[in-house]
Amino acid sequence: MYKKPQIVVIGAGFAGLSAAALLAKNGCEVTVIEKNEMAGGRARIWEKDGFTFDMGPSWYWMPDVFENFYQLFNKTTSDFYELKRLDPSYRIYFNKEDTLNVPATTEKLYALFEELEPGSSKSLDIFLQQAKYKYDVGMNEYVFKPSHSVMEYFDPRLAVSGIKLQLLGNMRRHVYKLFKNEKLRKLLEFPVLFLGATPQNTPALYSLMNYADLIMGTWYPIGGMHKIVSAMQTIAEQQGVKFLFNTTVSKIEVKDKIAKTIKTDKGNFNVDYVVGNADYHHIEQHLLDKPYRNYDEKYWESRTMAPSSLLFYIALNKKLKNILHHNLFFDQNFDQHAEEIYTDPKWPSKPLFYACCPSVTDDSVAPESCENLFFLIPVAPGLEDSEIKRAEYFEILADRFRDLTGNEIRDAIIFKRSYAMNDFVSDYNAFKGNAYGLANTLKQTAFLKPKMKSKVTNMLYTGQLTIPGPGVPPAIISGQVVAKEIIKKLKKA
């Protein structure tokens, strides 16, 4: 009698959900073990008194990645949630009297560039044509490579693409060459903040993010980002995946380079394959014995990590004015804040920040006449985290938010919750309390990232610390790549 391969996925983040669903679809017996109370990893929700807060990702970009995943199971996005395109996509505050709404239509976008820098629409056309090429090639070829070896990239066709993709140039040089207006430069450099590095250290390849932003658009799933998690969990369960929540993995037992048993606080699991979707560093340094680790502590300490974040989830008993769904506050020096994350790590002296107010778009995330507000400050990973420091920065944010938007929020707070480095460590075992994984620097791209392949022959890593990198769409793709690699091995066995 045929026995289905027994696979354990450690961690129910986007990559783990993606891998689990595909492996089950291809005839495997899959169990997902998750230490928290629900699926989603950093994309969990927090519900209280009629408010629903997305605790992590809040930007829905690259809708094609989600749609393509659903179609693998003969589903479509609308089977799970209503997707709404935001228009304007977001607002940038340069100061109280100077804001920039980023339009959702190409016609208005070109007009905006012409208004701020006459003649720049031609440069924008060049920039976006290049960005589209990078998106098409990058998202269809590069991101689906397992990057086990540099040899995967030695293909004459890809070599030509590599030149056009500007793998060796950086975003700062690319943007500054085409545009002179400082506001337009900030607008075009903004998406690389999601990649966890300065524009000077981010490959120009990643202008593909601008194509995703400006042309493909900013969307929102009604009900919140956790609707994506629910959709993926539903798909996985329909394929037969079992989920064990509130369960902690304590050890991966290996014999002769083969993982045999996953030990947890709820019992042990015999395995044929293991997918590591929990924090890569945590799995290696805490769940595997030393001979089976790809990297040592010295390696991890030498990595450039993406930022952590100081977050505030705030319930307000009034509606706000002058606010969109997504709001970026660039009224302070961008380069100084970046330096205080990467070059000289410290709590930022004059932080840039982001405010998300999903109740502007979605009545379901807050009670009537109330507002759901989310603040985020990117900060260096590994800083000392304390309630005193969090309280200090909340006052800074509340003051700046009032001065720039005219909204005093302190007298309208029903409740608020802070979340920072200590929480990322305790909830996700995040190395140095990082929020976004590994920075996509010039030296940490493609095959230069931590390998999917493990020294344990029947184990692969997936998620934001490996290929292809941080972000929700890349995590979903990471799970697809790992599933494909395991299915390939099973077919050979």
C-alpha positions in Angstrom: 0.0 0.0 0.0 1.3 3.5 -0.9 2.3 5.6 2.0 2.1 9.3 1.6 5.4 11.2 2.3 5.1 12.7 5.8 6.1 16.4 5.7 6.2 18.8 8.6 6.2 22.6 8.0 7.6 24.6 10.9 5.8 27.9 10.9 2.5 29.1 9.4 3.7 32.3 7.7 2.9 33.0 4.1 5.8 30.8 2.8 4.8 27.9 5.0 1.2 28.1 4.0 2.2 28.3 0.3 4.5 25.3 0.6 2.1 23.2 2.6 -0.8 23.7 0.2 1.2 22.7 -2.8 2.8 19.7 -1.2 -0.5 18.4 0.0 -1.9 18.9 -3.5 0.9 16.8 -4.8 0.1 13.8 -2.6 1.9 14.5 0.6 0.7 14.2 4.2 1.4 17.7 5.5 1.3 19.0 9.1 2.0 22.7 9.8 3.3 23.3 13.4 2.8 26.9 14.6 3.9 28.3 17.9 1.2 31.1 17.9 -2.5 30.8 18.1 -3.3 31.4 14.4 -1.7 31.2 11.0 -0.1 34.2 9.2 3.2 34.7 11.1 3.7 38.5 11.2 0.4 38.9 9.4 -1.6 37.9 12.5 -4.6 40.0 13.6 -5.5 41.5 17.0 -9.1 41.9 17.7 -10.6 44.0 20.6 -13.9 45.7 21.3 -15.0 45.7 17.7 -11.6 46.8 16.3 -9.5 44.5 14.0 -5.9 45.3 13.6 -3.5 43.8 11.0 -0.4 43.4 13.1 2.1 43.2 10.3 1.9 43.7 6.5 -0.6 46.4 5.4 0.4 47.0 1.7 -1.2 44.8 -1.0 1.1 45.1 -4.0 1.7 42.7 -6.9 -1.9 41.3 -7.1 -0.8 39.0 -9.8 1.3 36.9 -7.4 -1.7 36.2 -5.2 -4.0 35.5 -8.2 -1.4 33.2 -9.7 -1.2 31.2 -6.4 -5.0 30.9 -6.1 -5.2 29.7 -9.7 -2.9 26.8 -8.9 -5.9 25.5 -7.0 -8.5 26.5 -9.6 -9.5 29.5 -7.4 -9.5 33.2 -7.9 -9.0 36.2 -5.6 -12.7 37.0 -5.6 -13.5 33.6 -4.2 -12.0 34.8 -0.9 -12.3 38.5 -0.6 -13.2 41.8 -2.4 -10.1 43.6 -3.6 -10.3 47.4 -3.9 -7.8 49.6 -5.6 -6.9 52.7 -3.6 -7.1 56.0 -5.3 -5.0 57.9 -4.4 -2.6 55.1 -3.6 -1.1 56.9 -0.7 -0.1 60.4 0.6 3.4 61.7 1.4 3.7 64.5 3.9 6.7 66.7 3.3 5.4 69.3 5.8 2.1 70.7 6.9 1.4 72.7 3.8 3.2 70.3 1.4 1.7 66.9 0.6 1.7 64.7 -2.4 -1.1 62.3 -3.3 0.1 59.5 -5.5 -2.6 58.9 -8.2 -3.8 55.5 -9.3 -4.1 56.4 -13.0 -1.1 56.6 -15.4 -2.5 59.8 -17.0 -2.6 61.6 -13.6 0.8 60.2 -12.6 2.5 61.6 -15.7 0.7 64.9 -15.2 2.0 65.0 -11.6 5.6 64.4 -12.7 5.3 67.2 -15.3 3.9 69.6 -12.7 6.8 69.0 -10.3 9.5 68.8 -12.9 8.7 70.0 -16.4 10.0 67.5 -19.0 10.2 64.7 -16.4 7.4 62.7 -18.0 9.9 61.5 -20.6 12.2 60.3 -17.9 9.3 58.7 -16.2 8.5 56.8 -19.4 12.1 55.5 -19.7 12.1 54.6 -15.9 8.8 52.7 -16.0 9.7 50.9 -19.3 12.8 49.6 -17.6 10.9 48.8 -14.4 8.3 46.8 -16.3 11.1 44.8 -18.0 12.6 44.1 -14.6 9.3 43.1 -13.2 8.4 40.8 -16.1 11.8 39.1 -16.1 12.5 39.3 -12.4 9.1 38.0 -11.3 8.9 35.3 -14.0 12.4 34.0 -14.0 14.7 35.1 -11.3 12.5 34.8 -8.2 11.5 31.3 -9.1 15.1 30.0 -9.1 16.1 28.1 -5.9 19.5 29.7 -6.1 21.3 26.6 -5.0 24.3 27.6 -7.2 25.5 30.7 -9.1 25.5 28.4 -12.2 21.7 28.7 -12.3 22.3 32.3 -13.6 24.8 31.3 -16.3 22.3 31.2 -19.2 23.0 33.4 -22.3 19.4 34.6 -22.3 19.5 35.5 -18.6 23.0 37.1 -19.0 21.4 39.6 -21.4 18.6 40.1 -19.0 21.0 40.6 -16.2 22.6 43.6 -17.9 19.1 45.1 -18.5 18.1 44.3 -15.0 20.9 46.5 -13.6 21.9 44.0 -11.0 25.1 45.9 -10.2 23.9 49.5 -10.2 22.1 51.0 -7.2 18.7 52.6 -6.8 20.1 56.0 -5.7 22.2 56.4 -8.8 19.4 55.1 -11.1 16.8 57.5 -9.7 19.1 60.6 -9.4 20.3 60.2 -13.0 16.8 60.6 -14.4 15.1 63.0 -11.9 16.2 66.2 -10.3 13.1 67.1 -8.2 13.6 66.0 -4.6 10.0 65.0 -4.0 10.0 62.8 -7.1 13.3 61.2 -5.9 11.8 60.5 -2.5 8.7 59.0 -4.1 10.7 56.7 -6.3 13.1 55.7 -3.5 10.3 55.0 -1.0 9.5 51.4 -2.1 13.0 50.1 -1.3 12.2 50.7 2.3 10.2 47.5 2.1 13.5 45.7 1.1 15.4 46.7 4.2 18.3 48.7 2.8 19.3 52.2 1.8 18.8 53.2 -1.9 22.6 53.4 -2.2 22.9 49.7 -1.2 19.8 48.4 -3.0 20.3 47.0 -6.6 18.7 49.1 -9.3 16.9 45.8 -10.2 14.4 46.7 -7.5 12.9 49.6 -9.5 10.6 46.7 -10.4 9.0 47.7 -7.1 8.1 51.1 -8.6 6.3 49.3 -11.5 4.4 47.4 -8.9 3.6 50.6 -7.0 2.9 53.1 -9.7 1.4 51.0 -12.5 0.0 47.8 -10.9 -1.3 49.8 -8.0 -2.0 49.7 -4.2 -4.9 47.5 -3.3 -6.7 46.5 -0.2 -8.6 43.3 0.7 -11.9 44.3 2.4 -11.7 42.9 5.9 -8.0 43.4 6.2 -4.7 41.7 5.1 -5.5 38.7 7.2 -8.1 37.8 4.6 -5.1 36.6 2.5 -4.0 34.3 5.4 -7.6 32.9 5.7 -7.7 32.3 2.0 -4.4 30.4 2.0 -5.3 28.4 5.1 -8.6 27.5 3.6 -6.9 26.3 0.4 -4.3 24.3 2.5 -7.1 22.6 4.6 -9.0 21.8 1.4 -5.9 19.9 0.2 -5.8 18.0 3.5 -3.2 20.0 5.5 -3.4 19.7 9.3 -2.6 22.7 11.5 -1.3 22.5 15.0 -1.4 25.9 16.7 0.1 26.9 20.1 2.7 24.2 19.6 6.4 24.8 20.0 9.1 22.8 18.2 12.0 22.1 20.5 14.3 19.9 18.4 14.9 18.5 14.9 16.5 15.1 15.5 18.9 14.1 12.7 20.6 10.8 12.0 23.1 10.4 9.1 22.2 13.8 7.7 18.5 12.8 7.6 15.9 14.5 9.7 14.0 11.7 11.5 11.8 13.3 14.2 10.4 16.7 15.0 10.1 17.1 18.8 7.4 19.5 20.2 5.8 20.3 23.5 2.7 18.4 22.2 4.5 15.2 21.1 6.9 14.0 18.4 6.4 13.6 14.6 8.3 11.3 12.3 9.1 12.9 9.0 10.2 12.3 5.5 10.8 16.0 4.8 11.0 19.1 6.8 10.2 22.7 5.6 11.7 25.4 7.9 9.5 28.5 7.7 10.3 29.7 11.2 13.2 32.2 11.6 16.2 30.6 9.8 18.7 31.7 12.5 16.4 30.2 15.2 16.0 26.9 13.4 19.8 26.5 12.8 21.0 27.7 16.2 18.4 26.3 18.5 16.7 23.3 16.8 19.6 21.7 14.9 22.8 20.3 16.3 26.0 22.1 15.3 27.1 19.7 12.5 23.9 20.3 10.6 24.0 24.1 10.5 24.7 25.9 7.3 26.0 29.0 9.1 27.5 29.9 12.5 26.8 32.9 14.7 29.7 34.8 13.2 28.0 34.6 9.8 24.6 35.8 11.2 26.3 38.7 13.0 27.9 39.8 9.8 24.6 40.0 7.9 22.9 43.3 7.2 19.4 42.8 8.6 16.4 44.7 7.5 14.9 47.1 10.1 12.8 46.2 13.0 9.8 48.4 13.7 8.1 50.2 16.6 4.4 49.8 16.0 1.4 51.2 17.7 -2.2 49.9 17.3 -4.6 52.6 18.3 -8.4 52.6 18.7 -9.9 56.1 18.4 -13.4 57.2 19.4 -13.6 59.8 16.6 -13.0 60.1 12.8 -9.9 61.7 11.5 -9.6 64.4 8.9 -7.0 64.9 6.1 -5.9 61.3 6.2 -5.8 58.6 3.6 -5.6 54.8 4.0 -1.7 55.0 3.7 0.3 58.0 4.8 4.0 58.5 4.7 5.7 61.2 6.8 8.9 62.4 5.1 9.1 65.7 6.9 12.5 64.8 8.3 15.8 63.8 6.7 15.6 60.4 5.0 19.3 59.8 4.9 19.8 60.6 8.5 17.1 58.1 9.6 18.6 55.5 7.3 22.1 56.1 8.8 20.6 55.6 12.3 19.3 52.2 11.1 22.2 50.8 9.1 25.5 52.8 9.7 25.3 53.9 13.3 22.4 51.9 14.8 20.5 53.9 17.4 17.0 55.0 18.2 16.3 57.6 15.5 16.6 61.3 16.5 14.1 62.5 14.0 12.2 59.5 12.6 10.3 59.2 9.4 7.1 57.2 10.0 4.1 55.6 8.4 0.4 55.8 9.5 -2.2 53.4 8.2 -5.9 54.1 8.7 -7.7 51.2 7.1 -11.1 52.3 8.5 -11.0 55.1 5.9 -11.5 52.3 3.3 -13.2 49.6 5.4 -16.0 50.1 7.9 -15.6 46.5 9.2 -12.3 47.1 11.0 -13.6 49.7 13.5 -17.0 50.5 15.2 -19.2 53.2 13.7 -17.7 56.8 14.2 -14.4 55.3 15.3 -11.0 55.0 13.6 -8.5 52.2 13.4 -5.0 53.7 13.3 -1.6 52.0 13.0 1.8 53.8 13.4 5.1 52.4 12.3 8.7 53.7 12.7 11.5 51.6 11.1 14.3 51.2 13.6 17.6 49.3 13.7 17.3 45.7 14.8 19.0 44.7 18.1 18.3 48.0 19.9 17.5 47.9 23.6 13.7 47.9 23.8 11.7 49.3 26.8 8.3 50.6 27.7 9.9 53.9 28.6 11.4 54.2 25.1 8.1 53.2 23.4 6.2 55.8 25.4 8.7 58.5 24.5 8.3 57.7 20.8 4.6 57.6 21.0 4.6 61.2 22.2 6.9 62.2 19.3 4.6 60.5 16.8 1.4 62.0 18.3 2.9 65.5 18.2 4.1 65.2 14.6 0.8 63.6 13.5 -1.1 66.6 15.1 1.2 69.2 13.6 1.2 67.8 10.1 -2.4 66.6 9.8 -4.3 68.7 12.3 -5.5 65.6 14.2 -5.0 65.5 18.0 -5.4 61.8 18.9 -4.4 61.6 22.6 -7.8 62.7 23.9 -9.6 60.2 21.6 -7.8 57.0 22.5 -10.0 54.1 23.6 -7.0 51.8 23.9 -3.6 51.4 22.3 -0.9 48.7 22.1 2.7 48.9 21.3 4.9 46.3 19.6 8.6 46.3 19.0 11.8 44.2 19.1 11.1 42.3 22.2 7.8 41.2 20.8 9.3 40.1 17.5 11.7 37.9 19.4 9.1 36.4 21.7 6.4 35.9 19.1 8.5 34.9 16.1 12.0 34.1 17.4 13.1 36.9 15.1 16.9 37.3 14.9 17.7 40.6 16.6 14.0 41.4 16.6 14.0 42.1 12.9 10.7 42.8 11.3 11.5 42.3 7.6 14.2 39.6 7.4 17.4 40.1 5.6 18.2 43.4 3.8 18.2 43.1 0.0 21.7 44.7 -0.4 24.0 44.3 -3.3 25.9 41.6 -1.4 22.7 39.8 -0.2 20.7 39.3 -3.4 19.8 36.1 -5.3 22.4 33.3 -4.7 24.1 35.4 -2.0 21.3 35.0 0.4 21.2 32.2 3.0 20.6 29.0 1.1 17.3 27.1 0.9 19.2 23.9 0.9 20.2 22.5 4.3 23.1 20.2 5.3 20.2 18.0 6.4 19.3 16.2 3.1 15.6 16.1 3.6 15.1 19.7 4.8 14.7 23.0 3.0 14.3 26.6 4.3 11.7 29.0 3.1 10.6 32.5 4.0 11.9 36.0 4.2 15.5 35.1 5.3 16.1 33.1 2.2 15.2 33.2 -1.5 13.7 35.4 -2.9 13.5 37.8 0.0 11.3 39.9 2.3 7.7 40.9 1.6 4.4 39.0 1.2 4.5 38.2 -2.5 8.2 37.0 -2.3 7.3 34.8 0.7 4.4 33.2 -1.2 6.8 32.5 -4.1 9.5 31.2 -1.7 7.0 28.5 -0.5 6.2 27.6 -4.1 9.9 27.2 -4.9 10.5 24.9 -1.9 7.4 22.8 -2.7 8.6 22.4 -6.3 12.1 21.3 -5.1 10.6 18.7 -2.7 8.2 17.4 -5.3 11.1 17.0 -7.7 13.1 15.0 -5.2 10.1 12.8 -4.4 9.6 12.0 -8.0 13.2 10.9 -8.3 13.0 8.7 -5.2 
